Amino acid sequence: MADAPFKVLGWCPDRKVIWYQHRQTGQIAHISPSAQATPHLKLAPADFWESLYPGRLGTDWVAATSKVIESANTAGVFALDRVRGRGVWMDGTQVVWHLGDRLEVNGKPVGLIDIQSVYHYQRLPRLDIDPASTPLSDAQGQEILQAVKAMGWMTPLDALHLLGWVVLANVGGALDNRPVLQITCGFGQGKTYTITVVIGPLLAGLALCESNSSEAAIRQTLNTDTLPVLIDESEGEDHHKREGHLKLARLSFDGRATSRGTTHGKALTYAVRSSMALVGINAVIANPAERSRTVVVGRQQLPQDQWGPVDRKLRELLTIKTGAMLLRRCVTHLPTLQANVATFRSVVEGQLPAGAAARAGDTYGALLAGAHLLLSTAQVNEAQALDWMDRIGWDAAAALGVDAAPEQSSAAEGGQCLAKLLCHEEQWRSDTAGTGRITIRELLELARSPSGGSEAEVARIALGRRGIKATDHALVIANKADALAPIYGSTKWRNGGHRERLRDLPGAAAAGLGHFKALGSHKGTTIPWPVAGF
């Protein structure tokens, strides 16, 4: 049945239905074998069957059914995990770009059913992209990097890491590892702008954009696709949903299949091979293993007089057409990207300090290879990779910082969280200096003063209202988010996110129920005075 308008793919595991792929539509479906016309007409029109299996009163459906069953027996058991959706894949040594209604294999058009492969590429809605787009040039890649760098970032390498992720995300399904991107910034500081004006267009408008969606909804929407996923509103206050997002990102990193039980007694197995970007204000990643899979970038607002020209340049440069050109570049030079990922991984691993997560080499090696492909299509050796990293100012200390060692990374963020609290200012009226503002640090010094008198007691009450108190041996900060909202409300540590970060500090620990003046009794976190800088 080689010339048939369908291809028999095999039996389901319990031998109740036969899977097939229709040549004209490219769709994959199944029939229940039966010596009747109905199931066969799903496979081919009536004249096809009658010409091959004529009978006294029309088509011999028993003979037709026998041949279909014989073909299914030859094909064996059909594995649903061999079905591939839209996106870029590696199929052995072949680069396969599944465009929905057609394939491009090693740069040449191929029919969905005609590819010689153990995988099956089913027909899906056509991707709105022209594979014949002109590839992005090196000069255009450099222009994109400079424009994105000018946006305002927390660290000088954030723009490079973000663009490295974008390059990888365009061909995520074809890679061994897919680093996770976490965009974090305060309220109104540009996280949505970064998605809509920068990342979305550079992904050629093909990314799946979700806002506050659950892990299951995103996974089911993806199905077999490997298109990039942008998850906005991935916030810590919805703990269950945030954990689901992190789980999805964890699964996507190496793309291994995972299974879960179902109510009908059969395990559901699925794999996620899409690159994930999580966006949120209170976006804490507490687990060191998850942090080693993730690169965190932070936006920083520019003054309005500087922002206008930057915004105009970005909107002019970063279009869907530009993204299509970048995607064409990524697909064409995928073998170079894969080779460079291995090279940069080796170089990064050589720079990691003792105790660093080995996975950081996979994460940052891939990101650097992605950023390099934006600027050059050359394949590099380790010496060339190291030279390029030196020229852009990248090394483990500069890029990972204390993130090179997960334990130190969390302690560093804990220090930032504590510093935010200590420098917060409150209204204050002093008997000697009158009305003004005073920092939490200054209030703590007053509260700890043995000769502070009434002013020390007023300071203790003011601190208590914020869920803060000074004991003989430690600073205690309440877990209660409402009391600390004026301090952490516009940061990634809002809605209780401060608790986990502060406990990453050396010597910090959970405190039992304790009384805070003017606030009541609450659980909290104790921080030794020397660690707090007193």
Residue pairs with C-beta under 8 A, 6 or more apart in sequence:
1 8
1 67
1 71
4 23
4 43
4 44
4 48
5 22
5 23
5 24
5 43
5 44
5 45
5 48
6 20
6 21
6 22
6 23
6 43
6 44
7 20
7 21
7 23
7 113
8 18
8 19
8 20
8 68
8 71
8 72
8 75
9 18
9 19
9 20
9 21
9 28
9 75
9 78
9 120
10 18
10 19
10 72
10 75
10 76
10 77
10 78
11 17
11 18
11 19
11 72
11 73
11 75
11 76
11 77
11 78
12 18
12 19
12 30
12 77
12 78
13 77
16 32
17 30
17 31
17 32
17 33
18 30
18 31
18 32
18 33
18 68
18 69
18 72
19 28
19 29
19 30
19 78
20 28
20 29
20 30
20 31
20 43
21 27
21 28
21 112
21 113
21 120
21 122
22 29
22 43
23 111
23 113
25 123
26 101
26 111
26 112
26 113
26 121
26 122
26 123
27 122
27 123
28 83
28 120
28 122
29 42
31 39
31 40
31 42
31 43
32 39
33 39
33 65
33 68
33 69
33 72
34 65
35 61
35 62
35 64
35 65
36 61
37 46
37 49
37 59
37 61
40 49
40 59
40 61
40 64
40 65
40 68
43 68
46 59
49 59
49 61
49 64
50 58
50 59
52 64
52 67
53 59
53 60
53 61
53 63
53 64
53 67
54 60
55 61
55 63
80 269
81 257
81 269
81 271
82 118
82 119
82 120
83 119
83 120
83 121
83 122
83 224
84 96
84 98
84 119
84 120
84 121
84 122
84 173
84 224
85 98
85 122
85 124
85 222
85 223
85 224
85 225
85 226
86 98
86 99
86 100
86 124
86 127
86 225
86 226
86 227
87 97
87 98
87 172
87 173
87 225
87 226
87 227
87 273
87 274
88 95
88 96
88 97
88 98
88 170
88 171
88 172
88 173
88 174
88 226
88 330
88 331
88 334
89 95
89 96
89 97
89 98
89 119
89 173
89 174
89 226
90 96
90 174
90 334
91 105
91 115
91 117
91 119
92 117
94 105
94 106
94 117
95 105
95 106
95 107
95 174
95 331
95 334
95 335
96 103
96 104
96 105
96 115
96 117
96 121
97 103
97 104
97 105
97 131
97 331
98 121
98 124
99 126
99 127
99 129
99 131
100 123
100 124
100 125
100 126
100 127
101 112
101 123
101 124
101 125
101 126
102 109
102 110
102 111
102 112
103 109
103 110
103 111
103 112
103 115
103 121
104 110
104 131
104 331
105 115
107 332
112 121
112 122
112 123
115 121
122 224
124 225
127 206
128 205
128 206
129 204
129 206
129 324
129 327
130 324
131 328
131 331
133 321
133 324
133 325
133 327
133 328
134 325
134 328
135 325
135 328
135 329
135 332
136 322
136 325
136 326
136 328
136 329
136 374
138 375
138 376
138 377
140 322
140 325
141 326
141 329
141 374
141 375
141 376
142 375
143 317
144 163
144 202
144 317
144 318
144 322
144 326
144 374
145 159
145 160
145 163
145 371
145 374
145 375
147 310
147 313
147 314
147 317
147 318
148 159
148 162
148 163
148 198
148 314
149 156
149 159
149 160
150 310
150 313
151 159
151 190
151 194
151 198
151 299
151 302
151 310
151 314
152 190
152 299
152 300
152 301
152 302
152 307
152 310
153 159
153 297
153 298
153 299
153 300
154 185
154 297
154 298
154 299
154 300
155 297
155 298
156 393
157 392
157 393
157 394
157 398
157 399
158 297
158 298
159 297
160 371
160 392
160 394
161 181
161 295
161 297
161 367
161 371
161 399
162 181
162 183
162 194
162 198
162 199
162 297
163 202
163 370
163 371
163 374
164 366
164 367
164 368
164 369
164 370
164 371
164 374
165 179
165 181
165 275
165 277
165 295
165 367
165 370
166 199
166 202
166 203
166 326
166 370
167 326
167 330
167 337
167 370
167 371
167 373
167 374
168 175
168 178
168 179
168 275
168 337
168 366
168 367
168 369
168 370
169 178
169 181
169 203
169 207
169 228
169 274
169 275
169 277
170 203
170 204
170 228
170 326
170 327
170 330
170 331
171 330
171 331
171 334
171 337
172 178
172 226
172 228
172 252
172 273
172 274
172 275
173 226
173 255
173 273
173 274
174 226
174 334
174 338
175 338
175 341
175 366
176 254
176 255
176 341
177 253
177 254
177 341
177 362
177 363
177 366
178 252
178 253
178 255
178 273
178 274
178 275
178 276
178 366
179 253
179 275
179 293
179 294
179 295
179 362
179 363
179 364
179 366
179 367
180 249
180 252
180 253
180 275
180 276
180 277
180 278
180 290
180 293
180 294
180 295
181 275
181 276
181 277
181 278
181 294
181 295
181 297
182 277
182 278
182 279
182 280
182 283
182 285
182 294
182 295
182 296
182 297
183 191
183 194
183 195
183 277
183 278
183 279
183 280
183 283
183 297
183 298
183 299
184 191
184 280
184 281
184 283
184 296
184 297
184 298
184 492
185 191
185 281
185 298
185 299
185 300
186 281
186 490
186 491
186 492
187 281
187 490
189 299
189 300
189 301
190 299
190 301
191 232
191 279
191 280
191 281
191 299
192 232
192 279
194 279
194 299
195 209
195 230
195 232
195 277
195 279
197 311
197 314
197 315
197 318
198 314
198 318
199 207
199 230
199 277
200 207
200 209
200 230
201 318
201 319
201 320
201 322
201 323
202 318
202 322
202 323
202 326
203 228
203 323
203 327
204 320
204 323
204 324
204 326
204 327
205 320
205 323
206 227
206 228
206 323
206 327
207 227
207 228
207 229
207 230
208 218
208 221
208 222
208 225
208 227
208 228
208 229
208 230
208 274
209 230
209 232
210 217
210 218
210 221
210 229
210 230
210 231
210 232
211 231
211 232
211 233
212 232
212 233
212 234
212 238
212 241
213 221
213 231
214 241
214 244
215 241
215 244
215 245
215 247
215 248
216 244
218 229
218 231
218 245
218 248
219 248
219 270
219 272
222 229
222 272
222 274
225 274
226 273
226 274
227 274
228 274
228 275
228 276
228 277
229 248
229 252
229 274
229 275
229 276
229 277
230 277
230 279
231 245
231 276
231 277
231 278
231 279
232 279
232 280
233 279
233 280
234 241
234 242
234 245
234 278
234 279
234 280
234 283
235 242
235 280
235 281
235 282
235 283
235 495
236 242
236 280
236 282
236 283
236 284
236 492
236 494
236 495
236 496
236 497
237 282
237 494
237 495
237 496
242 280
242 283
245 276
245 278
246 278
246 285
246 287
246 290
248 272
248 276
249 276
249 278
249 290
249 293
249 294
250 290
250 293
251 258
251 271
251 272
252 272
252 273
252 274
252 275
252 276
253 293
255 271
255 272
255 273
256 271
257 269
257 270
257 271
258 269
258 270
258 271
259 267
259 268
259 269
259 270
260 267
260 268
261 267
261 268
262 268
280 492
281 490
281 491
281 492
281 494
282 491
282 492
282 493
282 494
282 495
282 497
283 492
284 492
284 493
284 497
284 500
284 501
285 291
285 294
285 296
286 410
286 500
288 357
288 406
288 407
288 409
288 410
289 357
289 359
289 406
291 357
291 403
291 406
291 409
291 410
292 357
292 359
292 360
292 363
292 406
293 359
293 363
294 363
295 363
295 364
295 367
301 307
302 310
326 374
329 373
329 377
330 337
330 373
333 373
333 377
336 373
336 377
336 378
336 379
337 369
337 370
337 373
339 379
340 369
340 372
340 373
340 379
340 380
340 385
341 365
341 366
341 369
342 365
343 365
343 369
343 380
343 381
343 382
343 385
344 364
344 365
344 366
344 368
344 369
344 372
344 385
344 389
345 361
345 362
345 365
345 366
346 361
346 365
346 382
347 365
347 382
347 385
347 386
347 389
348 360
348 361
348 364
348 365
348 368
348 396
349 358
349 361
349 365
351 395
351 396
351 397
352 358
352 360
352 361
352 396
352 400
352 404
353 396
353 404
353 405
354 405
355 405
355 407
356 396
356 400
356 404
356 405
356 406
357 405
357 406
360 396
360 400
360 403
360 404
364 399
364 400
368 385
368 389
368 394
372 380
372 385
372 388
378 384
380 388
389 395
396 404
397 404
400 409
401 409
401 412
402 408
402 409
402 411
402 412
403 409
403 412
410 501
410 504
411 504
411 505
411 506
413 501
413 504
414 501
414 502
414 503
414 504
414 505
414 508
415 505
416 501
417 488
417 493
417 498
417 501
417 502
418 502
418 505
418 527
418 532
420 487
420 488
420 491
420 493
421 440
421 468
421 477
421 484
421 487
421 488
421 498
422 439
422 440
422 441
422 444
422 532
422 533
423 439
423 440
423 441
424 439
424 440
424 486
424 487
425 437
425 438
425 439
425 440
426 437
426 438
426 439
426 440
426 443
426 462
426 466
427 435
427 436
427 437
428 435
428 436
428 437
428 438
428 443
428 462
429 435
429 436
430 436
430 455
431 455
440 463
440 466
440 468
440 487
441 533
443 459
443 462
443 463
444 459
444 463
444 468
444 470
444 475
444 534
445 534
446 452
446 455
446 456
446 459
447 456
447 459
447 460
447 463
447 469
447 470
448 456
448 470
448 534
449 456
452 459
460 469
460 470
460 517
461 517
461 518
463 469
463 470
463 516
463 517
464 516
464 517
464 518
464 519
465 483
465 517
465 518
465 519
466 483
466 484
466 486
466 487
467 477
467 478
467 479
467 480
467 483
467 484
467 516
467 519
467 522
467 524
468 475
468 476
468 477
468 478
468 516
469 475
469 476
469 514
469 516
469 517
470 476
471 526
473 528
473 529
474 526
474 527
474 528
474 529
475 526
475 527
475 528
475 529
475 532
475 534
476 511
476 514
476 516
476 524
476 525
476 526
476 527
477 484
477 498
477 502
477 524
477 525
477 527
478 484
478 516
478 519
478 522
478 523
478 524
479 496
479 499
479 522
479 523
479 524
479 525
480 519
480 522
481 488
481 494
481 495
481 496
481 498
483 516
483 519
484 498
485 494
488 494
488 497
488 498
491 497
493 501
499 525
502 508
502 525
502 527
503 509
503 510
503 525
505 527
505 531
506 528
506 531
507 527
507 528
507 531
508 525
508 526
508 527
508 528
508 531
509 525
509 526
510 523
510 524
510 525
510 526
511 523
511 524
511 525
511 526
512 523
513 521
513 522
513 523
514 521
514 522
514 523
514 524
515 521
516 522
516 524
